[in-house]
Amino acid sequence: LVRAGVAVPIAWIAVSVTATRVAVSRIAVSVASRARRFDGGAPVAASPAAAAAFAVLLPLASLIVRAPWTRMGDIASSEAVRDAVVLTLWTSSVTTLLALVLGVPLALHLAESRAPWTRWIRAATTLPIVLPPAAGGIALLAAFGRRGLVGSWLDDWFGYTLLGTPAAVVLAQLFVAMPFLVVGVDTALQARSR
């Protein structure tokens, strides 16, 4: 995909989606601040709040309703489910450890640094939060795939391919999760220093 010239349109889509999300969040904050000014502010926000709750709760309720409850014991005790649970616990534990080891020092640096490039590092660090999942996946493939920036080097020099390995799962989880840790720790440290 990257060599076919799709990387630029995907990057443009990611930037436009990010800009849209920022604009929507600003509009939401503006609407919320105005809604509080009305004496009966709760009824003004009740319909959109109900729609938002419905949009989140309906898919979750559908999972519960459509689950094969009569076969749940057989499904849960199968070897495939056991392997998936073990893999999930292992990759999540490794990801959490890596996020702490790498993310906390980054957050400390962001909170304490007054360098002009700090805001750019903060923005780049938090970009995976607003990046669409497909664009994040393409970015990870462009970096760590067989023909990626780092992936081709790993393949050429060591004969190692990340794609489809637990290490790839850890990298994907780290890409998604670490920005949340960095933002939380950075915000807490900035609030403490004020």
C-alpha positions as a Python dict, from the first residue, in 0.01 Angstrom:
ca = {
    (1, 'L'): (0, 0, 0),
    (2, 'V'): (276, 244, 89),
    (3, 'R'): (462, 187, -237),
    (4, 'A'): (141, 218, -438),
    (5, 'G'): (109, 581, -336),
    (6, 'V'): (-165, 522, -81),
    (7, 'A'): (38, 651, 216),
    (8, 'V'): (-20, 1018, 133),
    (9, 'P'): (-400, 987, 99),
    (10, 'I'): (-414, 777, 418),
    (11, 'A'): (-208, 1040, 601),
    (12, 'W'): (-439, 1311, 466),
    (13, 'I'): (-743, 1115, 585),
    (14, 'A'): (-583, 1074, 928),
    (15, 'V'): (-512, 1448, 949),
    (16, 'S'): (-864, 1540, 836),
    (17, 'V'): (-1024, 1292, 1078),
    (18, 'T'): (-808, 1433, 1358),
    (19, 'A'): (-910, 1788, 1267),
    (20, 'T'): (-1275, 1680, 1258),
    (21, 'R'): (-1248, 1517, 1601),
    (22, 'V'): (-1086, 1830, 1745),
    (23, 'A'): (-1357, 2048, 1593),
    (24, 'V'): (-1633, 1820, 1725),
    (25, 'S'): (-1481, 1820, 2074),
    (26, 'R'): (-1459, 2202, 2070),
    (27, 'I'): (-1821, 2224, 1959),
    (28, 'A'): (-1921, 1980, 2233),
    (29, 'V'): (-1740, 2186, 2499),
    (30, 'S'): (-1906, 2503, 2368),
    (31, 'V'): (-2251, 2343, 2370),
    (32, 'A'): (-2193, 2197, 2716),
    (33, 'S'): (-2087, 2534, 2858),
    (34, 'R'): (-2395, 2701, 2712),
    (35, 'A'): (-2626, 2422, 2833),
    (36, 'R'): (-2516, 2486, 3192),
    (37, 'R'): (-2628, 2848, 3165),
    (38, 'F'): (-2995, 2753, 3123),
    (39, 'D'): (-3189, 2708, 3445),
    (40, 'G'): (-3335, 2383, 3316),
    (41, 'G'): (-3011, 2272, 3148),
    (42, 'A'): (-3066, 1903, 3207),
    (43, 'P'): (-3375, 1873, 2979),
    (44, 'V'): (-3187, 2058, 2702),
    (45, 'A'): (-2910, 1798, 2709),
    (46, 'A'): (-3132, 1495, 2782),
    (47, 'S'): (-3209, 1398, 2421),
    (48, 'P'): (-2849, 1410, 2294),
    (49, 'A'): (-2733, 1235, 2613),
    (50, 'A'): (-2988, 958, 2560),
    (51, 'A'): (-2880, 921, 2195),
    (52, 'A'): (-2514, 900, 2297),
    (53, 'A'): (-2587, 641, 2567),
    (54, 'F'): (-2794, 443, 2316),
    (55, 'A'): (-2510, 451, 2060),
    (56, 'V'): (-2268, 308, 2319),
    (57, 'L'): (-2498, 68, 2505),
    (58, 'L'): (-2680, -88, 2208),
    (59, 'P'): (-2374, -272, 2068),
    (60, 'L'): (-2282, -394, 2417),
    (61, 'A'): (-2637, -514, 2482),
    (62, 'S'): (-2636, -686, 2141),
    (63, 'L'): (-2328, -885, 2242),
    (64, 'I'): (-2503, -1004, 2556),
    (65, 'V'): (-2828, -1092, 2376),
    (66, 'R'): (-2659, -1268, 2081),
    (67, 'A'): (-2404, -1467, 2285),
    (68, 'P'): (-2446, -1845, 2263),
    (69, 'W'): (-2516, -1889, 2635),
    (70, 'T'): (-2617, -2256, 2604),
    (71, 'R'): (-2274, -2347, 2460),
    (72, 'M'): (-2071, -2104, 2672),
    (73, 'G'): (-1911, -2377, 2888),
    (74, 'D'): (-1788, -2571, 2586),
    (75, 'I'): (-1664, -2257, 2414),
    (76, 'A'): (-1489, -2121, 2724),
    (77, 'S'): (-1311, -2451, 2794),
    (78, 'S'): (-1185, -2497, 2438),
    (79, 'E'): (-813, -2493, 2368),
    (80, 'A'): (-844, -2200, 2127),
    (81, 'V'): (-1008, -1982, 2394),
    (82, 'R'): (-748, -2087, 2651),
    (83, 'D'): (-467, -1997, 2410),
    (84, 'A'): (-631, -1662, 2333),
    (85, 'V'): (-669, -1578, 2703),
    (86, 'V'): (-306, -1673, 2778),
    (87, 'L'): (-183, -1467, 2481),
    (88, 'T'): (-397, -1173, 2586),
    (89, 'L'): (-277, -1182, 2947),
    (90, 'W'): (88, -1216, 2839),
    (91, 'T'): (81, -939, 2576),
    (92, 'S'): (-117, -707, 2802),
    (93, 'S'): (130, -758, 3087),
    (94, 'V'): (430, -692, 2863),
    (95, 'T'): (259, -389, 2710),
    (96, 'T'): (177, -247, 3053),
    (97, 'L'): (535, -290, 3168),
    (98, 'L'): (674, -129, 2852),
    (99, 'A'): (423, 156, 2872),
    (100, 'L'): (532, 228, 3230),
    (101, 'V'): (904, 201, 3154),
    (102, 'L'): (884, 417, 2840),
    (103, 'G'): (577, 634, 2902),
    (104, 'V'): (642, 766, 3253),
    (105, 'P'): (985, 913, 3166),
    (106, 'L'): (834, 1070, 2854),
    (107, 'A'): (552, 1221, 3059),
    (108, 'L'): (803, 1352, 3316),
    (109, 'H'): (1000, 1513, 3035),
    (110, 'L'): (688, 1667, 2881),
    (111, 'A'): (568, 1800, 3216),
    (112, 'E'): (901, 1956, 3316),
    (113, 'S'): (1048, 2068, 2984),
    (114, 'R'): (1005, 2425, 2865),
    (115, 'A'): (1175, 2362, 2531),
    (116, 'P'): (990, 2490, 2226),
    (117, 'W'): (969, 2143, 2069),
    (118, 'T'): (792, 1995, 2372),
    (119, 'R'): (446, 2082, 2241),
    (120, 'W'): (529, 1908, 1911),
    (121, 'I'): (646, 1597, 2095),
    (122, 'R'): (327, 1606, 2306),
    (123, 'A'): (112, 1635, 1993),
    (124, 'A'): (297, 1351, 1817),
    (125, 'T'): (273, 1134, 2128),
    (126, 'T'): (-102, 1182, 2157),
    (127, 'L'): (-175, 1139, 1785),
    (128, 'P'): (-256, 764, 1817),
    (129, 'I'): (-547, 859, 2046),
    (130, 'V'): (-728, 1036, 1762),
    (131, 'L'): (-592, 834, 1471),
    (132, 'P'): (-847, 604, 1306),
    (133, 'P'): (-765, 237, 1373),
    (134, 'A'): (-708, 164, 1003),
    (135, 'A'): (-460, 451, 971),
    (136, 'G'): (-282, 335, 1288),
    (137, 'G'): (-257, -16, 1146),
    (138, 'I'): (-117, 114, 818),
    (139, 'A'): (133, 328, 1011),
    (140, 'L'): (245, 23, 1208),
    (141, 'L'): (280, -180, 887),
    (142, 'A'): (475, 104, 724),
    (143, 'A'): (715, 98, 1019),
    (144, 'F'): (734, -270, 1117),
    (145, 'G'): (603, -466, 816),
    (146, 'R'): (840, -670, 597),
    (147, 'R'): (898, -369, 375),
    (148, 'G'): (866, -111, 652),
    (149, 'L'): (1130, 127, 779),
    (150, 'V'): (1235, -96, 1070),
    (151, 'G'): (1074, -419, 953),
    (152, 'S'): (1284, -445, 636),
    (153, 'W'): (1599, -397, 843),
    (154, 'L'): (1490, -670, 1086),
    (155, 'D'): (1409, -901, 795),
    (156, 'D'): (1731, -834, 601),
    (157, 'W'): (1974, -847, 892),
    (158, 'F'): (1816, -1100, 1125),
    (159, 'G'): (1560, -1285, 913),
    (160, 'Y'): (1295, -1185, 1167),
    (161, 'T'): (945, -1078, 1067),
    (162, 'L'): (720, -917, 1327),
    (163, 'L'): (394, -966, 1139),
    (164, 'G'): (170, -1222, 1311),
    (165, 'T'): (386, -1259, 1623),
    (166, 'P'): (311, -1177, 1988),
    (167, 'A'): (572, -899, 1959),
    (168, 'A'): (356, -739, 1689),
    (169, 'V'): (55, -757, 1922),
    (170, 'V'): (261, -586, 2196),
    (171, 'L'): (371, -312, 1954),
    (172, 'A'): (12, -250, 1842),
    (173, 'Q'): (-114, -240, 2202),
    (174, 'L'): (172, -8, 2301),
    (175, 'F'): (96, 223, 2008),
    (176, 'V'): (-264, 254, 2124),
    (177, 'A'): (-225, 246, 2503),
    (178, 'M'): (90, 442, 2584),
    (179, 'P'): (-48, 780, 2476),
    (180, 'F'): (-326, 746, 2736),
    (181, 'L'): (-66, 680, 3007),
    (182, 'V'): (152, 971, 2891),
    (183, 'V'): (-142, 1213, 2882),
    (184, 'G'): (-264, 1104, 3226),
    (185, 'V'): (76, 1127, 3395),
    (186, 'D'): (166, 1452, 3213),
    (187, 'T'): (-164, 1613, 3315),
    (188, 'A'): (-126, 1501, 3677),
    (189, 'L'): (231, 1630, 3697),
    (190, 'Q'): (137, 1965, 3543),
    (191, 'A'): (-155, 2002, 3785),
    (192, 'R'): (73, 1920, 4081),
    (193, 'S'): (333, 2178, 3975),
    (194, 'R'): (78, 2464, 3960),
}
